[in-house]
Amino acid sequence: MDDEKWLALVEYFVGRGKGLTPSGDDLLMGYLFILKLYQHKFYQVLELQLHKMC
């Protein structure tokens, strides 16, 4: 998946849902955690996209 598609995916989930920590944010953090745990190559791509959002 290219960076543009990752950015669109991240933008879609950030802030989605109800509560103090929206469920979209929780989903992204859970996914990021699993990618990092298994040292998957997409971990760095997702982390970079999340940093761009801040």
C-alpha positions as CSV (number, residue, x, y, z in Angstrom):
1,M,0.0,0.0,0.0
2,D,1.5,3.4,-0.9
3,D,1.8,6.3,1.5
4,E,-1.2,8.1,0.0
5,K,-3.5,5.2,0.7
6,W,-2.1,4.9,4.3
7,L,-2.7,8.6,4.9
8,A,-6.3,8.3,3.7
9,L,-6.8,5.3,6.0
10,V,-5.4,7.0,9.0
11,E,-7.3,10.2,8.3
12,Y,-10.5,8.1,8.1
13,F,-10.0,6.5,11.5
14,V,-8.5,9.4,13.6
15,G,-11.2,10.9,15.8
16,R,-13.9,8.5,14.7
17,G,-16.3,7.2,17.4
18,K,-17.5,8.2,20.7
19,G,-15.8,8.8,24.0
20,L,-12.6,10.5,25.3
21,T,-10.5,8.2,23.1
22,P,-12.5,7.6,20.0
23,S,-12.7,4.0,18.9
24,G,-11.0,4.8,15.6
25,D,-7.9,6.0,17.5
26,D,-8.0,2.9,19.7
27,L,-8.2,0.7,16.6
28,L,-5.2,2.5,15.1
29,M,-3.1,2.2,18.3
30,G,-4.0,-1.5,18.6
31,Y,-3.0,-2.1,15.0
32,L,0.2,-0.2,15.5
33,F,1.0,-2.2,18.6
34,I,0.6,-5.5,16.8
35,L,2.6,-4.4,13.8
36,K,5.4,-3.3,16.1
37,L,5.2,-6.4,18.3
38,Y,5.7,-8.6,15.2
39,Q,8.2,-6.1,13.6
40,H,6.1,-5.9,10.5
41,K,7.5,-3.6,7.8
42,F,4.2,-1.5,7.7
43,Y,4.8,-0.4,11.3
44,Q,7.1,2.4,10.2
45,V,4.8,3.5,7.4
46,L,1.8,3.7,9.8
47,E,3.8,5.4,12.5
48,L,5.1,8.0,10.0
49,Q,1.5,8.7,8.9
50,L,0.3,9.2,12.4
51,H,3.2,11.6,13.1
52,K,2.1,13.6,10.0
53,M,-1.4,14.0,11.5
54,C,-0.1,15.7,14.6
